[in-house]
Amino acid sequence: MNDQSLVKTSSVVDKNVQMVRHEQKSVPTWFLVIFLILALFVLKSFIYIKDGSRHGK
């Protein structure tokens, strides 16, 4: 069996591809991850009920 027969090449070409405009806002992925983690802790602090009678239930 020939090794070249097992190799598959795929490419997607679209003539309507456009470059990202610079006036659009973009942020790095790490900034979004940190922001979402901070938002999770803020929301959790609002939801958490500090009540001694409910502790452990």
N, CA, C and O atoms as a GROMACS GRO file, in nm:
protein
  228
    1MET      N    1   0.084  -0.118   0.000
    1MET     CA    2   0.000   0.000   0.000
    1MET      C    3   0.089   0.124   0.000
    1MET      O    4   0.189   0.129   0.072
    2ASN      N    5   0.055   0.220  -0.076
    2ASN     CA    6   0.132   0.342  -0.092
    2ASN      C    7   0.098   0.442   0.019
    2ASN      O    8  -0.020   0.463   0.049
    3ASP      N    9   0.200   0.505   0.081
    3ASP     CA   10   0.177   0.600   0.189
    3ASP      C   11   0.104   0.725   0.140
    3ASP      O   12   0.028   0.786   0.215
    4GLN      N   13   0.125   0.762   0.017
    4GLN     CA   14   0.060   0.882  -0.036
    4GLN      C   15  -0.089   0.863  -0.055
    4GLN      O   16  -0.163   0.961  -0.060
    5SER      N   17  -0.134   0.741  -0.065
    5SER     CA   18  -0.277   0.717  -0.082
    5SER      C   19  -0.352   0.740   0.049
    5SER      O   20  -0.474   0.758   0.047
    6LEU      N   21  -0.282   0.740   0.163
    6LEU     CA   22  -0.347   0.761   0.292
    6LEU      C   23  -0.354   0.909   0.331
    6LEU      O   24  -0.429   0.945   0.422
    7VAL      N   25  -0.278   0.993   0.264
    7VAL     CA   26  -0.274   1.135   0.296
    7VAL      C   27  -0.390   1.205   0.228
    7VAL      O   28  -0.410   1.194   0.107
    8LYS      N   29  -0.468   1.278   0.310
    8LYS     CA   30  -0.581   1.353   0.255
    8LYS      C   31  -0.552   1.502   0.272
    8LYS      O   32  -0.509   1.546   0.378
    9THR      N   33  -0.577   1.575   0.168
    9THR     CA   34  -0.557   1.720   0.173
    9THR      C   35  -0.693   1.786   0.160
    9THR      O   36  -0.772   1.753   0.071
   10SER      N   37  -0.717   1.880   0.250
   10SER     CA   38  -0.844   1.950   0.247
   10SER      C   39  -0.817   2.099   0.258
   10SER      O   40  -0.731   2.142   0.335
   11SER      N   41  -0.887   2.176   0.181
   11SER     CA   42  -0.876   2.320   0.192
   11SER      C   43  -1.013   2.382   0.165
   11SER      O   44  -1.088   2.337   0.079
   12VAL      N   45  -1.041   2.485   0.240
   12VAL     CA   46  -1.166   2.558   0.222
   12VAL      C   47  -1.129   2.695   0.170
   12VAL      O   48  -1.056   2.771   0.234
   13VAL      N   49  -1.179   2.726   0.055
   13VAL     CA   50  -1.148   2.854  -0.007
   13VAL      C   51  -1.280   2.926  -0.032
   13VAL      O   52  -1.374   2.871  -0.090
   14ASP      N   53  -1.285   3.050   0.015
   14ASP     CA   54  -1.404   3.131  -0.007
   14ASP      C   55  -1.360   3.266  -0.059
   14ASP      O   56  -1.277   3.333   0.002
   15LYS      N   57  -1.416   3.306  -0.170
   15LYS     CA   58  -1.374   3.433  -0.228
   15LYS      C   59  -1.435   3.553  -0.156
   15LYS      O   60  -1.399   3.667  -0.186
   16ASN      N   61  -1.526   3.530  -0.061
   16ASN     CA   62  -1.590   3.639   0.012
   16ASN      C   63  -1.526   3.666   0.148
   16ASN      O   64  -1.587   3.732   0.232
   17VAL      N   65  -1.406   3.617   0.173
   17VAL     CA   66  -1.337   3.639   0.300
   17VAL      C   67  -1.299   3.786   0.311
   17VAL      O   68  -1.247   3.846   0.217
   18GLN      N   69  -1.328   3.844   0.430
   18GLN     CA   70  -1.294   3.984   0.453
   18GLN      C   71  -1.202   3.994   0.574
   18GLN      O   72  -1.212   3.915   0.668
   19MET      N   73  -1.113   4.089   0.571
   19MET     CA   74  -1.024   4.114   0.683
   19MET      C   75  -1.102   4.182   0.796
   19MET      O   76  -1.204   4.247   0.772
   20VAL      N   77  -1.055   4.164   0.918
   20VAL     CA   78  -1.119   4.228   1.032
   20VAL      C   79  -1.092   4.377   1.026
   20VAL      O   80  -0.979   4.421   1.006
   21ARG      N   81  -1.198   4.454   1.043
   21ARG     CA   82  -1.182   4.599   1.042
   21ARG      C   83  -1.122   4.644   1.175
   21ARG      O   84  -1.153   4.587   1.279
   22HIS      N   85  -1.037   4.744   1.172
   22HIS     CA   86  -0.968   4.788   1.292
   22HIS      C   87  -1.059   4.868   1.384
   22HIS      O   88  -1.025   4.885   1.501
   23GLU      N   89  -1.172   4.915   1.337
   23GLU     CA   90  -1.262   4.988   1.426
   23GLU      C   91  -1.344   4.893   1.514
   23GLU      O   92  -1.410   4.937   1.608
   24GLN      N   93  -1.342   4.764   1.485
   24GLN     CA   94  -1.409   4.666   1.570
   24GLN      C   95  -1.323   4.640   1.693
   24GLN      O   96  -1.201   4.628   1.683
   25LYS      N   97  -1.388   4.630   1.809
   25LYS     CA   98  -1.314   4.606   1.932
   25LYS      C   99  -1.276   4.459   1.941
   25LYS      O  100  -1.354   4.371   1.906
   26SER      N  101  -1.155   4.434   1.988
   26SER     CA  102  -1.112   4.297   2.010
   26SER      C  103  -1.025   4.295   2.134
   26SER      O  104  -0.950   4.389   2.161
   27VAL      N  105  -1.035   4.187   2.210
   27VAL     CA  106  -0.956   4.170   2.332
   27VAL      C  107  -0.892   4.032   2.328
   27VAL      O  108  -0.946   3.940   2.266
   28PRO      N  109  -0.779   4.018   2.395
   28PRO     CA  110  -0.716   3.887   2.399
   28PRO      C  111  -0.799   3.787   2.478
   28PRO      O  112  -0.877   3.825   2.565
   29THR      N  113  -0.783   3.661   2.448
   29THR     CA  114  -0.859   3.556   2.513
   29THR      C  115  -0.831   3.551   2.663
   29THR      O  116  -0.924   3.529   2.741
   30TRP      N  117  -0.706   3.572   2.704
   30TRP     CA  118  -0.673   3.564   2.847
   30TRP      C  119  -0.747   3.671   2.926
   30TRP      O  120  -0.784   3.647   3.041
   31PHE      N  121  -0.770   3.789   2.867
   31PHE     CA  122  -0.844   3.894   2.935
   31PHE      C  123  -0.989   3.851   2.957
   31PHE      O  124  -1.046   3.875   3.064
   32LEU      N  125  -1.049   3.788   2.858
   32LEU     CA  126  -1.187   3.741   2.872
   32LEU      C  127  -1.199   3.634   2.979
   32LEU      O  128  -1.295   3.634   3.056
   33VAL      N  129  -1.102   3.543   2.986
   33VAL     CA  130  -1.105   3.437   3.087
   33VAL      C  131  -1.096   3.497   3.226
   33VAL      O  132  -1.172   3.458   3.315
   34ILE      N  133  -1.004   3.590   3.247
   34ILE     CA  134  -0.990   3.653   3.378
   34ILE      C  135  -1.117   3.732   3.414
   34ILE      O  136  -1.163   3.726   3.527
   35PHE      N  137  -1.172   3.804   3.318
   35PHE     CA  138  -1.295   3.880   3.342
   35PHE      C  139  -1.411   3.788   3.381
   35PHE      O  140  -1.486   3.820   3.472
   36LEU      N  141  -1.425   3.676   3.312
   36LEU     CA  142  -1.535   3.585   3.343
   36LEU      C  143  -1.518   3.520   3.480
   36LEU      O  144  -1.617   3.499   3.550
   37ILE      N  145  -1.395   3.489   3.519
   37ILE     CA  146  -1.371   3.431   3.651
   37ILE      C  147  -1.404   3.534   3.759
   37ILE      O  148  -1.467   3.500   3.860
   38LEU      N  149  -1.363   3.659   3.740
   38LEU     CA  150  -1.396   3.764   3.837
   38LEU      C  151  -1.547   3.786   3.845
   38LEU      O  152  -1.601   3.804   3.954
   39ALA      N  153  -1.614   3.785   3.733
   39ALA     CA  154  -1.759   3.802   3.731
   39ALA      C  155  -1.827   3.686   3.804
   39ALA      O  156  -1.927   3.707   3.872
   40LEU      N  157  -1.773   3.566   3.791
   40LEU     CA  158  -1.828   3.451   3.862
   40LEU      C  159  -1.821   3.471   4.013
   40LEU      O  160  -1.918   3.445   4.083
   41PHE      N  161  -1.707   3.518   4.064
   41PHE     CA  162  -1.692   3.540   4.207
   41PHE      C  163  -1.781   3.654   4.256
   41PHE      O  164  -1.834   3.646   4.367
   42VAL      N  165  -1.798   3.758   4.177
   42VAL     CA  166  -1.886   3.868   4.217
   42VAL      C  167  -2.030   3.819   4.226
   42VAL      O  168  -2.100   3.848   4.323
   43LEU      N  169  -2.076   3.746   4.125
   43LEU     CA  170  -2.212   3.693   4.127
   43LEU      C  171  -2.231   3.594   4.242
   43LEU      O  172  -2.336   3.593   4.307
   44LYS      N  173  -2.131   3.512   4.268
   44LYS     CA  174  -2.140   3.414   4.377
   44LYS      C  175  -2.151   3.486   4.511
   44LYS      O  176  -2.223   3.440   4.600
   45SER      N  177  -2.081   3.597   4.527
   45SER     CA  178  -2.089   3.671   4.653
   45SER      C  179  -2.228   3.730   4.674
   45SER      O  180  -2.271   3.743   4.789
   46PHE      N  181  -2.300   3.765   4.569
   46PHE     CA  182  -2.436   3.814   4.583
   46PHE      C  183  -2.535   3.702   4.613
   46PHE      O  184  -2.632   3.723   4.687
   47ILE      N  185  -2.511   3.586   4.559
   47ILE     CA  186  -2.604   3.474   4.574
   47ILE      C  187  -2.587   3.404   4.709
   47ILE      O  188  -2.685   3.356   4.766
   48TYR      N  189  -2.465   3.397   4.760
   48TYR     CA  190  -2.436   3.322   4.882
   48TYR      C  191  -2.506   3.385   5.001
   48TYR      O  192  -2.496   3.506   5.022
   49ILE      N  193  -2.577   3.304   5.080
   49ILE     CA  194  -2.648   3.350   5.199
   49ILE      C  195  -2.567   3.312   5.321
   49ILE      O  196  -2.544   3.193   5.346
   50LYS      N  197  -2.524   3.411   5.399
   50LYS     CA  198  -2.450   3.385   5.521
   50LYS      C  199  -2.549   3.371   5.636
   50LYS      O  200  -2.592   3.470   5.695
   51ASP      N  201  -2.584   3.248   5.665
   51ASP     CA  202  -2.681   3.221   5.771
   51ASP      C  203  -2.632   3.100   5.848
   51ASP      O  204  -2.619   2.991   5.792
   52GLY      N  205  -2.606   3.118   5.978
   52GLY     CA  206  -2.555   3.008   6.060
   52GLY      C  207  -2.649   2.891   6.072
   52GLY      O  208  -2.605   2.777   6.084
   53SER      N  209  -2.781   2.917   6.069
   53SER     CA  210  -2.877   2.807   6.082
   53SER      C  211  -2.884   2.721   5.957
   53SER      O  212  -2.931   2.608   5.963
   54ARG      N  213  -2.837   2.772   5.845
   54ARG     CA  214  -2.838   2.695   5.720
   54ARG      C  215  -2.704   2.627   5.693
   54ARG      O  216  -2.692   2.550   5.598
   55HIS      N  217  -2.606   2.654   5.775
   55HIS     CA  218  -2.473   2.598   5.751
   55HIS      C  219  -2.476   2.445   5.757
   55HIS      O  220  -2.523   2.388   5.855
   56GLY      N  221  -2.426   2.381   5.655
   56GLY     CA  222  -2.418   2.235   5.651
   56GLY      C  223  -2.546   2.166   5.607
   56GLY      O  224  -2.554   2.043   5.612
   57LYS      N  225  -2.645   2.240   5.566
   57LYS     CA  226  -2.770   2.178   5.522
   57LYS      C  227  -2.781   2.183   5.372
   57LYS      O  228  -2.880   2.135   5.315
   0.00000   0.00000   0.00000
